[in-house]
Amino acid sequence: MALLKVEGLGKSYTADKKILKNISFEIKAGELVSIIGPSGAGKSTLLRCINRMVEFNEGKIIFNNQEVGNLNKKELRHLRANIGMVFQHYNLVPRLTVIENVLHGRFGYKTTMQGLLGRYTEKEKAAAFHLLEKMGIHEHAYKRCDQLSGGQQQRVGICRALIQEPKLILCDEPIASLDPNSSKIIMDLLKSISTEMGITCLVNLHQVDVAQYYSDRIIGLNKGEIVFNGNSTELHEDNINRIYGTKTEDLITS
Ligand SMILES: Nc1ncnc2c1ncn2[C@@H]1O[C@H](COP(=O)(O)OP(=O)(O)OP(=O)(O)O)[C@@H](O)[C@H]1O
């Protein structure tokens, strides 16, 4: 059964331009799906419509049997606790420690006052440390975040998403700021999060070869429309040309 169902989604920021046009797809629990497409195709907008960081104008998004567009403020908060987000520039608080940044992922489960006062239970602190251990960065737990490398900071971002105990993680170009070695570490982690933890990952990517290697399925966007939706093994040169309007050899990064 689908964890996420998008039906006829449309989004415009301004009256004269449609950014997303009639987008429909489904994602099953535990899948790792990549969204690829040229700059400006609407990948970030699509990802952000799913947790309503961006409000959409047309269509339906059904997540975990709930219609996302109909949720009130409290329900939306609950939805966002179920959907983790990983960003290109990590979105960490640089002056706070690594473990404090991870604990921020529990914010959605707290009252505003508990969150503001940074009141976390011993169980939550132990869970944060355990996640840092799993990601291989526990020795940095009490350092300020801005002392870590980009790849390490992205692992903190992943821990912050995981401590939410999400059903879905949205990753908006998680490796766009990283070198090839750090990119591999992050993509390997996302893959294991989907296969071993059963958490669905929807990942915006710029690298076609990375998308092909790691994804169960790829969605190709061009000018706000889906022009490909299939298994990575089915993504051939003609599809790539349709998505990017360029030749494949110009797109392979390694
Ligand atoms: N808040 C906004 N207000 C107005 N227009 C926006 C806004 N956010 C994005 N856009 C426009 O929507 C279009 C799609 O942007 P989006 O960031 O979703 O594309 P993308 O495929 O993720 O691009 P990139 O790969 O460069 O990040 C672009 O033309 C962009 O200028």
The ligand as an ORCA input file, in Angstrom:
! r2SCAN-3c Opt
* xyz 0 1
  N       9.192     31.210     -3.028
  C       9.169     31.325     -4.353
  N       8.533     32.350     -4.938
  C       8.496     32.486     -6.284
  N       9.065     31.605     -7.146
  C       9.705     30.558     -6.615
  C       9.804     30.364     -5.201
  N      10.501     29.222     -4.962
  C      10.846     28.734     -6.178
  N      10.381     29.518     -7.154
  C      10.516     29.299     -8.606
  O       9.987     28.019     -8.907
  C      10.754     27.375     -9.912
  C      11.156     25.996     -9.425
  O      12.057     26.149     -8.337
  P      12.569     24.898     -7.479
  O      13.543     25.421     -6.483
  O      11.407     24.133     -6.996
  O      13.317     24.061     -8.617
  P      14.442     22.942     -8.472
  O      14.155     21.933     -9.533
  O      14.500     22.451     -7.068
  O      15.742     23.776     -8.841
  P      17.258     23.564     -8.300
  O      17.690     22.216     -8.800
  O      18.005     24.681     -8.945
  O      17.203     23.664     -6.810
  C      11.926     28.298    -10.221
  O      11.599     29.034    -11.388
  C      11.996     29.211     -9.026
  O      12.487     30.474     -9.376
*
